[in-house]
Amino acid sequence: MKRFLHSPVAVALCAALLFLPLKDLKSAALLFVFILAGLYAAPRIRRIKIPPLPFKLPRTEGPLQILAVAVFALLPLAVKDYYMDVLIMFGIYAILALGLNVIVGFTGQLNLGFAAFYAIGAYTYALLNTRLGLGFWPSLPIAACFASLSGLVLGVPALRLKGDYLAIVTLGFGEIVRIVLNNWDAFTKGPNGIAGIAPPSMAGISLGKLQHYYYLVFLMLIAAVFVIRRVESSKTGRAWLAIKENEIAASTMGIDTTAYKLYAFAFGTFWAGIAGTLFAGKMQFVSPESFTFMESVLILSMVILGGIGNVYGAILGAFILVIMPELLRDAQLYRMLVLGICLVALMIFRPQGLIGAKDASAGR
């Protein structure tokens, strides 16, 4: 019996039984078959040796940046409003992934409650706008700084912990924020959310139109990439890398590991506040249901998929996990299964992500 409980069959059966209340018997049976096949195939697939590329990657970072900016700048001229809306969400998620990548990728601190800071940014703007009449532009730095301050407050006690314990604390913080937003009716209007949030405007022109908002998010994303890359290549970025590789050795060499980790928390959550403000301005409505634990998982998946510790990998991961579900929308039943299979295959063949940190440095 004990041997059976540790077998792939038992694992697949448990997953199928947990999935059964959510879907029908046919879907659960299909999930059982896929998981069982994957568990049996994984050890054999891992033995396959993939030969390295027969050539070195060229130094293409600069030209690729220019090409990417040009493509995204011209996209509004070629796509419909629906896809414009999807691209706006991609930009917001890309900023979120960049912020989380600072914490997880640069310093190696696992954060499972990142959606909480996203929510703090969104609700800060919503409350400042609907209660005090403050516009988007003055609210943006306030919301970002408040999210950053929240990250700093969480980081002070949480960074005494490491590994799984830190992950549990951040997960708990995320759930506490969501529960407070859901139950503080007098302030946040509870599950009904806050409506009537004004979209941003500039020189008297509303940026609520999709094309205008797209360019706003696009420029914010460029700013995030520029600032984060500058910090990454600075003394602070090198200190983060040292902490990630070996915290004890970094401390021995005189690096104040606690201060630098706190800075990473504050800096990463600052961008979550920016993304939350952009989200609230786009939707003109916020509710706790937009900031669940699954949002944190999704953002973390973007970082892992693209490559932990890589700025451009985080953007690529966000692009794939926002765009691919839309491309598979017709296959409602199987689209999450397809995404799951792709992620499992990635973990087997490319555990460092699509663009690992080493790959990025080779291409510079």
HELIX and SHEET records of a PDB file:
HELIX    1   1 LYS A    2  LEU A    5  1                                   4    
HELIX    2   2 PRO A    8  PHE A   19  1                                  12    
HELIX    3   3 LEU A   25  ARG A   46  1                                  22    
HELIX    4   4 GLU A   61  LEU A   74  1                                  14    
HELIX    5   5 LEU A   75  LEU A   77  5                                   3    
HELIX    6   6 ASP A   81  ASN A  101  1                                  21    
HELIX    7   7 VAL A  102  PHE A  106  3                                   5    
HELIX    8   8 THR A  107  THR A  107  1                                   1    
HELIX    9   9 ALA A  115  LEU A  132  1                                  18    
HELIX   10  10 PHE A  136  ALA A  158  1                                  23    
HELIX   11  11 GLY A  163  ASN A  183  1                                  21    
HELIX   12  12 ASP A  185  THR A  188  1                                   4    
HELIX   13  13 GLY A  190  ASN A  192  5                                   3    
HELIX   14  14 LEU A  210  GLU A  232  1                                  23    
HELIX   15  15 LYS A  235  GLU A  245  1                                  11    
HELIX   16  16 GLU A  247  THR A  252  1                                   6    
HELIX   17  17 THR A  257  MET A  283  1                                  27    
HELIX   18  18 PRO A  288  SER A  290  5                                   3    
HELIX   19  19 PHE A  293  GLY A  306  1                                  14    
HELIX   20  20 VAL A  311  LEU A  327  1                                  17    
HELIX   21  21 ARG A  335  PHE A  349  1                                  15    
HELIX   22  22 ALA A  357  ALA A  362  1                                   6    
SHEET    1   A 2 ILE A 194  ALA A 195  0                                        
SHEET    2   A 2 PHE A 285  VAL A 286 -1                                        
SHEET    1   B 2 SER A 201  MET A 202  0                                        
SHEET    2   B 2 ILE A 205  SER A 206 -1                                        
END                                                                             
